[in-house]
Amino acid sequence: MRILALALAASTMLVSPALAQQTAPAPILTTPEAKDVWTYARPEVARVTHVALDLRADFARKTLSGTATLDILAAPGATEIVLDDDGLVITKVTDAAGKPLPFAIGTAKPDLGAPLTVQLHGARKIVVHYATAPGASALQWLAPALTAGKKKPYLFSQGQPINNRSWIPTQDSPGIRQTWSATLTVPADLVAVASGARIDGAKGVPAGKGWHSFRFRMDKPVPPYLIAFAVGDLAFQPVGPRAGVWTEPSMLAAAAKEVADVEKMIDAAQALYGPYRWGRYDMLVLPPSFPYGGMENPTLTFLTPTIITGDKSNVDVVAHELAHSWSGNLVTNATWSDSWLNEGFTTYFENRIMEAVYGKERAATDADLEWDGLQRDIADAGGMEAPTTRLHGDPGATFGQLDYFKGSTFLRTIERTVGRARWDVYLRGYFDRHAFQPQTTAGFLADLRANLVKGDAGLEANLQLDKWAYAAGLPNNAVHVQSATLKAVDAALAAVNAGGPVSAVHPQGWATQQWLRFLNGLNRQQTPTRLKELDETLGLSASNNAYVRSAWGELAIANRYDPAVPSIEKLVGSVGRGLLIYPIYKDLMAQGDWGTPIARRFYEASKARYHPTVAAGVAKIVGAD
């Protein structure tokens, strides 16, 4: 409603625009395409602007309990606020003075949870007293045996896209940006970290016998999925004046060495698209069950340990999460129908950072592999006419990694069409104009036309903007970057595919990107003799690179190659990253009578090690209840 929009605008009039963007409530978009169908909230009536958490972590019961105090901005006459709730055990809701407020929890829907409606009675600050359920979808409680140190338990959260409603009673929509603070009370022998500025020291402050508290604050409005924390046996090592690594002590040296170039990445990113606005850029390397390659939580990127291979060949993941500090964290998709505004922009930006730090050929190699992934995803989605190949579509429906690959190719095509210098000026201005605000595909195209195309009919026709954003498939102006490094791999690949000896392949010094080009390019139908030759010559089953093991597993499964099954079982039992294990389970299930029982056996043995979201995803693949 315009009433609330006017209230927001009025709140920014007496301060500078730059400061207002960081401190005032972010605007709510009310155009039809900005309607978020994955939230029960009605932010045009009443919205959350700040969340203050005070929670205690009970590892024995696997629950967080305490309070969430919410600051409310309401339109005149608003009598209630609607929040998102997924399994929270709510004991009471009060105003700031402790007076009880009526509340009701509506009917839950699969994956969305339920609406939590609170009668305001004039309150503009409400306090929710609650506890999380032991199976909260955002939280993974790890027994000591599932950590690197094997001695202490571990807990971490993963909010994207809508899992934070399982531990925070708030409006869980990317278009409803909120500031936040937290006091986390944890066992005294553990350390808490979070995606906000640390107020206390590394060891926290005593909070009763056997407990310590840690306080954090995020004073810039962020989408709520970026509120994140972890608790464990954690140590810290700086890798530069603005950046450092948290992880378990036994992993610290290797992790710090792998990400040692992050300060160069920050410098490169700022030179491209403006200042880094979040203070520190620290990283947390998690246990192997972390479900993603990385998660761009502000001030504390979460990273999978699978990127640590000793050769920095996977630090594009770090560049990707850093780039999110602009595309995603600074300018955020208003709904999950437009997640490409996060991931496509970030994949493009990541590539520019990699080029600045490691050179054009490294960037070309990554871009060429993106093109491979783009072609595979389009084919697997059903071809160029498949509706799931659209960038803007139903939330969560874009196939595979098309948000990433088609989105980045779109931006790279604009760059090639208008020239890099002109494009960089535009993109830097875009991040400034929309800093700390939500965005839609329609909003981006309008900004592009106003500030880059500027009525040039010829340029408009050449760019094919609407086709890229809204149509299925790939427009005919798509730019394919080709890599000399991968051409050399292709030559070896062609020889092997033609029947040549595997011993003629010399992979010494290959980075992950070269391995993936080779393994994914091998003919899908192979004889057992040839598979044995590949495995023994190249050491595939014994590789310490999870990307290599996953790609080898896909090839072996396609041929029902039993000798590779123990290696595959070890991979899915020790790694919880969806990118690496989902294809394994899907391929096994596609093998029917041979693969289905193997997939279900793997799942039953490994599900306790997976994050709840990954466990649920694998359960759907294997048909488990």
C-alpha positions in Angstrom: 0.0 0.0 0.0 1.2 3.5 -0.8 0.6 4.6 2.8 3.5 2.5 4.1 5.7 3.4 1.2 5.2 7.1 2.0 6.0 6.5 5.6 9.3 4.8 4.6 10.1 7.7 2.2 9.5 10.2 4.9 11.8 8.5 7.3 14.8 9.1 5.0 14.3 12.8 4.1 16.5 14.3 6.8 19.7 12.3 6.2 22.0 11.9 3.2 20.9 9.4 0.6 23.9 7.2 1.2 23.4 7.0 4.9 19.7 6.6 4.5 20.2 3.5 2.4 22.1 1.8 5.2 20.1 2.9 8.3 16.4 3.5 7.2 13.9 0.7 6.7 14.3 -0.6 3.1 11.4 0.0 0.8 8.8 -2.7 0.2 8.0 -3.3 -3.5 4.3 -3.5 -4.2 4.2 -4.1 -7.9 2.5 -7.4 -9.0 5.7 -9.1 -9.9 7.1 -8.4 -6.4 4.4 -10.4 -4.6 6.2 -13.2 -2.7 4.1 -16.4 -2.8 6.5 -18.1 -0.4 5.6 -15.9 2.6 2.4 -15.4 4.6 3.5 -11.8 5.5 1.5 -8.8 4.4 4.3 -6.2 4.7 2.3 -3.4 3.1 0.1 -3.6 6.2 2.7 -4.3 8.9 6.3 -5.3 8.6 9.3 -6.2 10.7 12.2 -3.8 10.5 14.5 -5.2 13.2 14.9 -8.6 14.9 16.7 -9.0 18.3 17.4 -12.6 19.3 18.3 -13.9 22.7 18.7 -17.7 22.4 20.3 -20.6 24.3 21.6 -23.6 22.4 20.7 -26.9 24.1 22.7 -29.6 22.4 21.1 -32.4 24.4 17.6 -31.5 23.3 18.7 -30.1 19.9 16.7 -26.9 20.5 17.2 -23.2 20.6 15.1 -21.4 23.1 14.5 -17.8 24.2 13.0 -14.7 22.7 12.8 -12.7 19.4 12.0 -9.1 19.9 10.6 -7.6 16.7 10.3 -3.9 15.8 7.2 -3.2 13.7 6.4 -0.6 11.1 2.7 -0.5 10.6 0.4 1.4 8.3 -2.2 3.6 10.1 -5.1 1.5 11.3 -3.1 -1.8 11.2 -4.3 -4.2 13.9 -2.1 -7.2 13.3 1.1 -8.5 11.8 1.6 -11.8 10.0 4.8 -13.7 10.5 6.2 -16.9 9.1 6.5 -20.0 11.3 7.7 -23.5 10.6 7.4 -25.7 13.6 8.3 -23.2 16.3 7.0 -23.9 19.9 5.6 -20.6 20.9 4.7 -20.1 24.6 3.6 -16.5 24.5 3.8 -13.2 22.7 3.9 -9.9 24.6 4.5 -6.2 23.9 7.6 -4.5 25.1 6.2 -4.0 28.6 5.4 -7.7 29.0 1.7 -7.4 28.3 0.4 -10.5 26.6 -0.8 -10.2 23.0 -3.2 -12.6 21.3 -1.7 -14.7 18.6 -2.8 -17.6 16.4 -0.9 -20.1 14.2 -2.7 -21.0 11.0 -2.8 -24.2 9.0 0.6 -25.3 7.8 1.5 -26.0 4.2 4.3 -28.3 3.0 7.6 -26.5 2.8 6.0 -23.1 3.7 5.1 -23.7 7.3 2.2 -21.7 8.8 1.2 -18.1 9.3 1.7 -16.7 12.8 -0.7 -13.8 13.3 -0.2 -11.4 16.3 -2.7 -8.8 17.4 -0.8 -5.6 17.9 -3.1 -3.7 20.2 -1.1 -0.6 19.3 2.3 -2.2 20.0 5.2 -1.4 17.7 7.6 -3.8 19.5 6.6 -7.4 20.2 8.4 -10.2 22.0 7.9 -13.8 20.9 8.9 -16.4 23.5 9.6 -19.7 21.8 11.8 -22.8 21.2 12.8 -24.5 18.0 11.8 -28.0 17.1 14.6 -30.6 17.2 14.1 -31.2 13.4 14.1 -27.5 12.4 14.9 -27.3 8.7 17.5 -24.5 9.0 19.5 -26.2 11.8 22.0 -29.0 11.7 23.1 -30.4 15.1 26.3 -32.5 14.6 27.5 -35.1 17.0 31.3 -35.0 17.7 31.9 -37.9 15.5 30.8 -35.9 12.5 33.2 -33.1 13.1 36.9 -32.8 12.2 38.0 -32.9 15.8 35.7 -35.7 16.8 35.5 -34.4 20.4 32.9 -31.6 20.5 29.4 -31.1 18.9 28.7 -28.6 16.3 25.6 -26.6 15.2 25.1 -24.4 12.2 22.2 -22.7 10.4 21.4 -22.4 6.7 18.5 -20.1 5.9 18.3 -19.8 2.1 15.7 -19.7 0.7 13.0 -19.9 3.4 14.4 -22.1 6.2 15.0 -19.4 8.7 11.3 -19.4 9.7 12.1 -22.7 11.5 14.3 -20.8 14.0 13.3 -17.1 13.8 9.7 -16.0 14.0 9.9 -13.2 11.5 8.7 -12.3 8.0 10.9 -14.7 6.0 10.9 -13.0 2.6 13.9 -11.6 0.7 11.9 -8.5 -0.1 11.4 -7.6 3.6 14.9 -6.5 4.6 15.6 -6.3 8.4 18.4 -5.2 10.7 19.1 -7.6 13.5 21.1 -8.4 16.7 21.6 -11.6 18.6 22.8 -12.9 21.9 23.7 -16.5 21.6 24.3 -18.5 24.8 26.2 -21.7 24.3 28.3 -24.3 26.3 31.4 -22.7 27.7 33.8 -24.9 25.7 32.3 -23.9 22.4 32.5 -20.7 20.3 29.6 -18.9 18.5 30.1 -17.0 15.3 27.4 -15.2 13.2 26.8 -13.1 10.2 27.1 -9.7 11.9 29.6 -7.6 13.7 31.1 -9.4 16.8 30.5 -7.2 19.9 32.3 -9.3 22.5 35.7 -11.0 22.2 36.4 -14.3 20.6 35.6 -16.2 23.8 32.4 -14.3 24.6 31.4 -13.5 28.2 30.4 -15.8 31.1 26.7 -16.5 31.3 26.4 -18.8 34.3 28.1 -22.0 35.2 29.1 -23.9 32.1 27.8 -21.2 29.7 29.2 -18.3 27.6 27.3 -15.7 25.6 28.3 -14.1 22.4 26.7 -10.9 21.0 26.4 -9.8 17.4 24.8 -6.9 15.5 23.9 -6.2 11.8 23.1 -2.6 11.5 22.3 -2.7 7.7 19.0 -4.1 6.5 19.4 -7.5 5.0 17.0 -10.1 3.7 16.2 -12.5 6.6 17.7 -15.6 4.9 21.1 -14.0 5.5 20.8 -14.2 9.3 23.2 -17.1 10.2 25.3 -18.6 12.9 27.4 -21.5 13.9 28.6 -23.0 17.2 31.5 -25.4 17.6 35.1 -25.9 18.5 36.3 -23.0 16.4 39.5 -21.1 16.0 40.4 -18.0 14.0 43.3 -17.1 11.8 43.6 -13.8 9.9 44.6 -13.8 6.3 44.7 -10.0 5.9 43.6 -6.8 7.5 39.9 -7.2 6.6 39.6 -11.0 6.3 40.2 -14.2 8.2 39.1 -17.8 8.6 37.1 -19.5 11.3 37.1 -23.3 11.4 38.0 -26.3 13.6 41.6 -26.1 14.8 42.8 -29.2 12.8 41.6 -27.6 9.6 42.7 -24.0 10.2 46.1 -24.0 8.6 45.0 -25.7 5.3 41.9 -23.4 5.1 43.8 -20.2 5.6 46.4 -21.2 3.0 43.6 -22.1 0.5 41.9 -18.7 0.8 45.0 -16.6 1.2 44.2 -14.5 -1.9 40.9 -13.1 -0.5 42.3 -9.6 0.1 43.3 -9.4 -3.6 39.8 -10.5 -4.4 38.3 -7.7 -2.3 40.5 -5.1 -3.9 39.5 -6.4 -7.4 35.8 -6.4 -6.5 35.9 -2.8 -5.2 37.8 -1.6 -8.2 35.1 -3.0 -10.4 31.8 -2.1 -8.7 32.3 0.1 -5.8 33.1 -0.1 -2.1 32.7 -3.2 0.1 30.1 -2.0 2.5 30.0 -4.7 5.2 33.1 -4.1 7.3 35.0 -7.4 7.6 35.0 -10.3 5.2 35.6 -13.4 7.3 35.0 -17.0 6.3 33.8 -20.1 8.2 34.9 -23.5 6.8 32.3 -25.9 8.0 32.1 -29.7 8.4 31.5 -31.7 5.2 27.8 -31.9 5.8 27.4 -28.2 4.8 24.9 -28.4 1.9 26.4 -25.8 -0.4 29.7 -24.8 -1.9 29.3 -21.5 0.0 26.7 -19.2 1.5 27.2 -15.5 1.3 26.2 -14.6 4.8 27.3 -11.0 5.4 30.6 -10.5 7.2 31.0 -14.4 7.5 30.8 -16.4 4.3 30.1 -20.1 5.0 32.3 -22.5 3.0 32.3 -26.2 2.3 35.6 -28.0 3.1 35.4 -29.7 -0.3 37.0 -26.5 -1.8 40.2 -27.2 0.1 42.3 -29.2 -2.3 45.7 -27.5 -1.8 46.0 -25.9 -5.2 43.4 -23.0 -5.0 41.6 -24.5 -8.0 38.3 -24.1 -6.3 38.6 -20.6 -4.8 36.2 -19.4 -7.5 33.7 -20.4 -4.7 35.2 -17.7 -2.5 35.1 -15.2 -5.3 31.5 -16.1 -5.9 30.4 -15.6 -2.3 32.4 -12.3 -2.1 30.6 -11.1 -5.2 27.3 -11.7 -3.4 28.3 -8.8 -1.1 27.1 -6.6 -4.0 24.7 -8.9 -6.0 22.4 -10.6 -3.5 23.3 -9.0 -0.2 23.4 -5.4 -1.4 20.8 -5.6 -4.1 18.5 -8.6 -3.5 15.8 -10.4 -5.5 12.4 -9.4 -4.0 11.1 -12.9 -4.5 12.5 -16.3 -5.4 11.0 -16.0 -8.9 14.0 -13.8 -9.6 16.8 -15.6 -7.9 18.9 -15.2 -11.1 19.3 -11.5 -10.0 21.4 -12.9 -7.2 23.1 -15.9 -8.8 23.4 -14.9 -12.4 24.9 -11.5 -11.5 27.2 -13.1 -8.9 28.4 -15.8 -11.3 29.3 -13.0 -13.8 30.9 -10.9 -11.1 32.8 -13.9 -9.8 34.4 -14.4 -13.2 35.5 -10.8 -13.4 37.2 -11.1 -10.0 38.9 -14.3 -11.0 40.2 -12.6 -14.2 41.5 -9.7 -12.2 43.3 -11.9 -9.6 44.4 -14.9 -11.7 44.3 -13.7 -15.3 42.2 -14.0 -18.4 42.8 -17.6 -19.1 41.7 -18.8 -15.7 38.5 -16.7 -16.1 38.0 -18.1 -19.6 38.3 -21.6 -18.3 35.6 -21.0 -15.7 33.3 -19.3 -18.2 33.8 -22.2 -20.7 32.8 -24.7 -18.1 29.7 -22.5 -17.3 28.8 -22.8 -20.9 29.1 -26.6 -20.6 26.8 -26.6 -17.6 24.4 -24.3 -19.4 24.1 -26.7 -22.3 23.6 -29.7 -20.1 21.0 -28.0 -18.0 19.0 -26.9 -21.0 19.1 -30.4 -22.5 18.2 -32.1 -19.2 15.4 -29.7 -18.6 13.8 -30.9 -21.9 15.4 -28.6 -24.5 15.1 -25.0 -25.6 11.3 -24.9 -25.2 11.2 -26.1 -21.7 9.5 -23.5 -19.4 12.0 -24.3 -16.6 14.8 -22.8 -18.7 13.3 -19.3 -18.1 15.2 -16.9 -15.8 12.0 -15.3 -14.4 9.4 -18.0 -13.6 7.8 -19.9 -10.8 9.9 -19.7 -7.6 12.3 -22.6 -7.3 11.4 -23.9 -10.7 14.4 -22.9 -12.8 16.2 -26.1 -13.8 19.5 -27.1 -12.4 22.0 -24.1 -12.3 20.4 -22.1 -15.0 19.9 -19.2 -12.6 23.7 -19.1 -12.5 24.7 -20.1 -16.0 22.1 -18.5 -18.1 22.0 -15.4 -15.9 25.8 -14.9 -16.2 25.7 -15.5 -19.9 23.0 -12.9 -20.3 25.2 -10.3 -18.5 28.3 -11.3 -20.5 26.3 -10.9 -23.7 25.4 -7.3 -22.7 29.0 -6.6 -21.9 30.2 -7.9 -25.3 27.4 -5.9 -27.0 28.0 -2.5 -25.4 31.7 -2.8 -24.5 33.2 -3.6 -21.1 34.0 0.0 -20.2 30.4 1.2 -20.7 29.0 -1.9 -19.1 31.1 -1.5 -16.0 30.1 2.1 -15.5 26.5 1.0 -15.7 26.8 -1.9 -13.3 28.6 0.1 -10.7 25.9 2.8 -10.9 23.2 0.0 -10.7 24.6 -1.3 -7.4 24.7 2.3 -6.0 21.2 3.2 -7.1 19.7 0.1 -5.5 21.9 -0.5 -2.5 20.2 -2.2 0.4 17.0 -2.6 -1.6 15.0 -5.4 -3.1 14.8 -5.8 -6.9 12.7 -7.6 -9.5 13.5 -8.6 -13.1 11.1 -5.9 -14.3 12.9 -3.4 -12.2 16.3 -4.4 -13.5 15.2 -4.2 -17.1 13.6 -0.8 -16.5 16.9 0.5 -14.9 18.8 -1.0 -17.8 16.7 0.7 -20.4 16.8 4.0 -18.5 20.5 4.1 -17.8 22.2 2.0 -20.5 19.9 1.6 -23.6 18.5 5.1 -23.3 16.1 4.8 -26.2 18.6 3.3 -28.7 16.3 1.1 -30.8 19.1 -0.7 -32.5 20.8 -1.5 -29.2 17.4 -2.6 -27.7 17.0 -5.0 -30.7 20.5 -6.4 -30.4 20.3 -7.1 -26.7 17.0 -9.1 -26.8 16.4 -8.2 -23.2 12.9 -9.6 -22.8 13.7 -12.8 -24.5 16.6 -13.4 -22.1 14.6 -12.6 -19.1 11.2 -14.1 -19.8 11.5 -16.7 -22.6 12.6 -20.3 -22.5 15.9 -21.4 -24.0 18.9 -19.4 -25.1 18.7 -16.4 -27.4 20.9 -16.5 -30.6 23.2 -13.7 -29.4 24.5 -15.7 -26.4 28.3 -15.3 -25.9 30.4 -18.5 -25.5 33.8 -17.9 -24.0 36.3 -20.6 -25.0 39.4 -21.6 -23.1 42.8 -22.5 -24.5 43.4 -24.6 -21.3 40.3 -26.6 -21.9 41.1 -27.0 -25.6 44.2 -28.9 -24.6 42.1 -31.1 -22.4 39.7 -31.6 -25.2 42.5 -32.9 -27.4 43.4 -35.6 -24.8 39.7 -36.3 -24.4 39.1 -36.8 -28.1 42.0 -39.3 -28.2 40.6 -41.3 -25.4 37.0 -41.2 -26.8 38.5 -42.5 -30.1 39.9 -45.5 -28.3 43.4 -44.3 -27.5 45.2 -45.4 -24.3 44.4 -43.6 -21.1 48.1 -43.7 -20.3 48.6 -41.1 -22.9 46.7 -38.6 -20.7 49.0 -36.6 -18.4 46.8 -35.0 -15.7 49.7 -34.0 -13.4 49.0 -30.4 -12.4 45.4 -30.5 -13.6 43.0 -28.2 -11.7 39.5 -29.2 -10.8 38.2 -27.4 -14.0 40.4 -29.6 -16.2 39.4 -32.8 -14.5 35.7 -31.9 -14.9 36.1 -31.1 -18.6 37.7 -34.5 -19.1 35.5 -36.6 -17.0 32.2 -35.0 -18.1 33.3 -35.3 -21.7 34.0 -39.0 -21.7 31.6 -41.1 -23.7 28.8 -42.1 -21.4 28.9 -45.8 -22.5 32.1 -47.6 -21.4 33.1 -51.2 -21.0 34.2 -52.6 -17.6 37.7 -53.0 -19.0 37.8 -49.4 -20.1 36.4 -48.2 -16.8 39.0 -50.2 -14.9 41.7 -48.6 -17.1 40.4 -45.1 -16.4 40.2 -45.7 -12.6 43.6 -47.4 -12.2 45.5 -45.1 -14.5 44.0 -41.8 -13.2 43.4 -42.8 -9.6 39.8 -41.7 -9.7 38.3 -43.8 -6.9 41.1 -42.7 -4.6 41.1 -39.0 -5.5 40.9 -36.6 -2.6 39.1 -34.1 -4.8 35.3 -34.5 -4.2 34.5 -32.9 -7.5 36.5 -35.6 -9.3 35.0 -38.4 -7.2 31.5 -37.1 -8.0 32.1 -36.9 -11.7 33.7 -40.3 -11.8 30.8 -41.7 -9.8 28.3 -40.4 -12.4 30.3 -42.1 -15.2 30.6 -45.4 -13.3 26.9 -45.4 -12.4 25.9 -44.9 -16.0 27.6 -48.2 -16.7 26.6 -50.1 -13.6 30.3 -50.5 -12.7 30.3 -52.3 -9.4 34.0 -51.8 -8.5 33.3 -48.1 -8.1 30.4 -48.5 -5.7 32.6 -48.5 -2.5 34.2 -45.2 -3.6 30.8 -43.7 -4.3 29.5 -44.9 -1.0 32.4 -43.2 0.8 31.7 -39.9 -1.0 28.0 -39.7 -0.3 28.7 -40.8 3.3 31.2 -38.1 4.0 30.1 -35.1 1.9 26.8 -33.4 2.3 27.1 -30.8 -0.5 24.1 -31.1 -2.7 26.0 -30.2 -5.9 28.1 -33.3 -5.5 25.7 -35.9 -4.2 22.3 -35.1 -5.8 23.5 -36.2 -9.2 24.8 -39.4 -7.7 21.4 -40.3 -6.2 19.5 -39.2 -9.3 21.8 -41.3 -11.5 21.5 -44.4 -9.3 17.7 -44.1 -9.3 17.7 -43.9 -13.1 19.4 -47.3 -13.1 16.3 -49.0 -11.9 16.8 -52.5 -10.5 20.6 -52.1 -10.1 20.8 -48.6 -8.8 17.6 -48.1 -6.8 18.5 -50.4 -3.9 22.0 -49.0 -3.8 20.7 -45.4 -3.6 18.3 -46.3 -0.8 21.0 -48.1 1.1 23.3 -45.1 0.8 20.6 -42.8 1.9 19.6 -44.8 5.0 23.3 -45.0 6.1 24.1 -41.4 5.4 20.9 -39.3 6.1 21.9 -38.5 9.7 25.0 -36.8 8.4 23.1 -34.5 6.0 21.7 -31.1 6.6 17.9 -31.4 6.9 17.3 -29.6 3.6 19.7 -32.0 1.8 18.3 -35.0 3.6 14.8 -34.0 2.5 16.0 -33.4 -1.1 17.7 -36.9 -1.2 14.6 -38.4 0.3 12.5 -37.1 -2.6 15.0 -38.5 -5.1 15.0 -42.0 -3.6 11.4 -42.1 -2.7 11.9 -42.4 1.0 9.1 -41.6 3.4 
